[in-house]
Amino acid sequence: MPTRTPRAVAEKLAEAMGAGAEREPIFALLAEAMTFEMPGDPSVFPWIGHSVGREQVASLLDGLRQVVILERFVVRLILADDANAAIVGELACRVVATGKLIETPYAIVLTVESGLITRFLMLEDSFAVSRAAQP
């Protein structure tokens, strides 16, 4: 089976995220020693910050589903070269504890090696995320 290109990996990830996929479709795209980065205040939500390893990242994704409910995930653009891909769009999710809606543009920057994500960097409006977490 040929190795998936960074564009193909980004398309699969965007499709899985937009569909609110469970762990496995996303987990299958992650390299064992991948890094996950989401700048912001790590005291607000457990997935904000820096994590290493597919299992740790998968646990963060599982926790994410308990804290926020995805309402909208729109992909506007996917760009890719031989080793990287970027997914750009808008998303909206509701914080379970506060009922507040987070609406933010996002960019997900991926590094892909041998058809697997080795680095996942998500950029979003961290101020809006922080405010939505406050009662």
LINKACOR-V360094 format. One record per pair of residues at least 12 apart in sequence whose C-alpha atoms are under 7 Angstrom apart, sorted by the first residue. I is the first residue (numbers start at 1). GAP is how many residues later the second one is. If there is no record, write none. Layout:
((I:GAP) (I:GAP))
//
This chain:
((3:111) (3:112) (4:111) (5:110) (6:74) (6:75) (6:76) (6:77) (6:78) (6:79) (6:106) (6:109) (7:73) (7:78) (9:106) (10:75) (10:77) (13:13) (18:55) (20:50) (23:35) (23:39) (27:31) (29:87) (29:88) (30:24) (30:86) (30:87) (30:88) (31:23) (31:85) (31:86) (31:87) (32:21) (32:22) (33:19) (33:20) (33:21) (33:85) (34:18) (34:19) (34:20) (34:83) (34:84) (34:85) (35:16) (35:17) (35:18) (35:83) (35:84) (35:85) (36:14) (36:15) (36:16) (36:21) (36:83) (36:84) (36:85) (37:12) (37:13) (37:14) (37:83) (37:84) (37:85) (38:12) (38:83) (38:84) (38:85) (39:84) (40:86) (44:86) (44:89) (46:14) (47:13) (67:28) (67:29) (68:25) (68:26) (68:27) (68:28) (69:24) (69:25) (69:26) (69:27) (70:22) (70:23) (70:24) (71:21) (71:22) (71:23) (72:19) (72:20) (72:21) (73:17) (73:18) (73:19) (74:15) (74:16) (74:17) (75:12) (75:13) (75:14) (75:15) (76:12) (76:13) (77:12) (83:28) (83:29) (83:30) (84:26) (84:27) (84:28) (85:24) (85:25) (85:26) (86:21) (86:22) (86:23) (86:24) (87:20) (87:21) (87:22) (88:18) (88:19) (88:20) (89:16) (89:17) (89:18) (90:14) (90:15) (90:16) (91:12) (91:13) (91:14) (92:12) (95:37) (95:38) (98:35) (98:37) (100:32) (101:31) (102:26) (102:27) (102:30) (104:20) (104:21) (105:19) (105:20) (106:16) (106:17) (106:18) (107:15) (107:16) (107:17) (108:12) (108:13) (108:14) (108:15) (109:12) (109:13))
//
